[in-house]
């Protein structure tokens, strides 16, 4: 599956894409509104960064205790339930006179339950599409997210000015309801991918198994840390340029859209294997070094756009991860990636906000970019070593041990 025509012929891909689009639009509008609300109330770069990205820290709690549910709940019911919960929570955030403590409590619960969303959504994608179509399908979802963020941050800024931040939050809540309705009408009922009841012990056991193999561990670290640190840079857009933050976010979305389009659709497989993810991860960080000079806005916008193309490294790393995981655990594995990535983004936002509080947003962005590049360089030798071993190896294979994960480790295996 290498063309968009083939992709959209797959049953249920379009409804999944539409539900995802509504969810991303809701998150984008709500995040802009909430960041503005908190910054207006406190004037604090740290609290503003935490309000926009801090809830991602709670993903760690969900990944520790709840993640086994991603493969043990019916995908459609889970998708609808999560969208309805986010609609209610976002409505609560729009209530007047809500204290900062109450705002962050609601955001923490959102983050914790949101840890299930990535695993449910991307696990369902592996059922809707054949294995060879996953990278193209995921790139289209990423392109959709990028396009909606371009529009969403701009529209969010307009809504904040026209409707006030609370009115924009209510618009986000309505979009979450749209996501729930599309999932209810467009997706078919499916049984859970794995048997048994979700539990904290099962979550912990599977997390341990996924993390135990060195090749998977390298991929997870590459998925989580470099881009998490760069998201720390993005969390400072509001405090770096309060009147132009929407443009900075939109520029990042343009770059991400371009990178995902080129990598997902036009980069041949042999070039993906030859280049690998490290060059793109370095591209992700390097342009932010210019913020040490506090550049003028046109140059800042160009740097952010170029940097965001490096987020397409995630497509190559996810494709590699799927080759190392049994089909019945792909939802859990992708959920662990999703939650770990968001947790690192939340930590990076907190660290970046703290540095900005003590120095300046431009200085903090530079520090985070240097850290991201250093981590990528440290991971590069291990990522390069695994590429030759991956050729010709079946899904679920462990290159370090030279065999696939067995039923002893993961339970019965099923076809993708």
MOZI-V730109 format. One line per field, one symbol per residue. psi: psi as a letter, one per 30 degrees, with the letter a starting at -180 (. if undefined). burial: # if it has 16 or more other C-alpha atoms within 10 Angstrom, else .. A space follows every 10 residues. Layout:
psi: ???
burial: ???
This chain:
psi: jfleeeeffk kfeeeeeeee eeeeeeeeee eeeeeeeeee efgkeeeeee eefeffefee eefefffffe fgkkeeeeee eeeeeeeeee eeffklgkle eeefeeeeee eeffffeeee efeeefeell effeeeeeee eeeeeeeeee eeeeeeeeee eefleeeeee eeeeeeeeee eeeeffklkk llflllkkle eeeeeeeeee fekeeeeeee eeeeeefeee feeffgeefe iefgeeeeee eeeeeeeeee eeeeefjlee eeeeeafeee eeeeeeffff ffgilleeee eeeeeeefff ffeeeeeeee effgklefge eeeeeeeeee eeeeeeeeee eeeeeeefcl eeeeeeeeee eeeeeeeefe eeeeefeeff kgklkgljee fgllklfeef akkll.
burial: ......#... .##.###### ########## #########. ...####### ########## ########## ########## .######.## ####...... ..##..#### ########## #########. #.######## ########## ########## ....###### ########## ####.##... .###...#.. .######..# #.####.### ########## ########## ...####### ########## #.###..... ..#..###.# ########## #..#.....# #.######## ########.# ########## ########## ########## #######..# ########## .##.##..## ..##.#...# ..#.#####. ...##....# ......
